[in-house]
C-alpha cells in the first residue's frame, strides 16, 4: 500500500457561484500530522467535508487509500468512513445522552461487542483523554475544552486510520490548548494514526505538524515542513505567519471601489 | 422582466425542495427497517405520542362538552335532543377528531421535531453521524416518522372517545338528555367502516403529511437561530394548511359522493 493516505488531485469546488477551491492538490502521508492552515472563511471545514465524502467536488478527485471517495457506492463510502473520523469544531456530542453513551455510540452502532467489553473500551478511551471521571456527566455540563476532548474520545472509539481535526484550538484557553496539542501528538504516535489538522492557530500547530499547507485565495500558497514554512520567502506566507492585517491577502472582501459605490459612477 | 425571472427562480426552488423532501422520504423510510431501530421508534412514540396525551385529552373533553351544549340548544327546539349522541359522535369521529388532533399535533409535536432536527443540524450532530458511518436518515429521521404515523391515529381515537364522554357529561348529566337514547341511537347510527375507519384513514394521511413536513423543515433548515425559528413557523403553518386542504378532499371522497 502506498505511503499516501489521502491524495487530492486538482480539485475544484464552488458553492453558490463562488469558487472556494481552484484546482488544489495536496497529499497526506500515512502516519504523519498534516496541518492545513488558512484565514477564517477560506473553507477549511469544507475541505474536510470533501475528504469525508459529505460534499462533492466540481472537478478533480480525492483519493483515500487509492480509492476515489466520490465515485464509491453509498455502501462502500459508509465502510470507508469507519476508517476515518472527524473532530468537529463544536464537538458535536449528542446532547441527550451522557459522555459515556456518546463514546459508546459508534461501538454500539457498528460492533456486536457485549456491554462489558464496550464499558472497558469506553473507559480506556476516556482515560486517554483524561475524562474517565466525567463519564457520567451530560455534554452540557462540560466546559468547551472538555467537550472537545470527549468528542476526541468518541472519534477514536473505533480505532480509525485517520482523524480530521476541524479547528481543534479555536476558542480554547492556553491550558486546554496545550492539552489538545499534546493529545493530538500523542494519539498520533501511540495509535499509529494519520492526522489532518485544519486550523488558523499557526504557532501551536507548527510545533506538532510534520508537514503543512497554507491555503489562501482559493489556492495553496505555501507547503512544506514547519521549518520550510517559517523560512519561506513568499510574501503571502509571511503575511499569514505574522498576522499582518493587509498584504497580498487583502483586508477587504472583493467589492467595487468605494468611490464608485458612493458617488454612483457607473 | 424581473418578475418573470423571480417567478422562474421561485418555481425552480419550490420544485427542488419537493424533490429533496421526496428523496429524504425515500432514503429514510422505505429502506428495510432494522430490528435495532425498534427501540428507537418506541422511544419516539413516547416523546411525540405519550407526551401529547394531556393536550389531546383536555382538548377532546372540552370540544365534546361544547358540542353537546351547542347541539342541545338547537336540537331541543325540534324536540330532537335524543339525537345528541350521534351528532356528537359523528362530528368527532368523522371530522373533529382527526382534524383537531392533527392541528394540535402539528403545534405540539411537529414544531418540536423541526426544532430538534434543526438544532441537531446546527450543532453538527447530523454531520458527525454521517462521518461515523451512521445514516442520519435511518437513525434520526425514520424512527420519528414512524412514531408519528403510529401515534396520531391513536391520539385521534382517544380524542374522539374523550369527546363523546364530554358530550355525555354535558348532555346527559347536566342538561338531562336520556342516557339510554344518547348511547343507543349513537350505536345504531355510527357505522364502523364508514365512520370509524374513515376517520382513522384521515388521521393516518394527516400524520404522514404533518410528520413529513416537520422532519423535512428541520432537516432542510438554515442552521442559524433565524433559520430554525423560520423552519418551526413554517412547519406549523404549512401543516395546518395541508391538513385543512386534504381534509376537504378526503371528506369529498369519503362522504360527499354517494
Contacts between the chains, C-beta under 8 A, distances in Angstrom:
chain1	res1	chain2	res2	distance
A	49	B	127	7.5
A	52	B	130	7.7
A	52	B	131	5.4
A	54	B	127	6.6
A	54	B	130	5.9
A	54	B	131	7.3
A	78	B	133	4.5
A	78	B	135	7.2
A	79	B	133	7.3
A	81	B	130	7.5
A	81	B	131	6.1
A	81	B	132	7.2
A	81	B	133	4.0
A	82	B	133	4.8
A	84	B	131	7.3
A	85	B	131	6.9
A	85	B	132	7.5
A	86	B	128	6.9
A	86	B	131	4.4
A	88	B	124	4.5
A	88	B	127	6.8
A	88	B	128	5.5
A	89	B	124	7.5
A	90	B	123	5.6
A	90	B	124	5.4
A	92	B	123	6.1
A	92	B	124	4.0
A	92	B	125	5.2
A	92	B	127	6.8
A	92	B	128	3.9
A	93	B	125	7.9
A	94	B	125	6.0
A	95	B	123	7.3
A	95	B	125	7.6
A	105	B	132	7.4
A	106	B	132	5.0
A	106	B	134	7.6
A	109	B	132	7.0
A	109	B	133	7.9
A	109	B	134	5.3
A	109	B	139	7.9
A	110	B	133	6.8
A	158	B	132	7.9
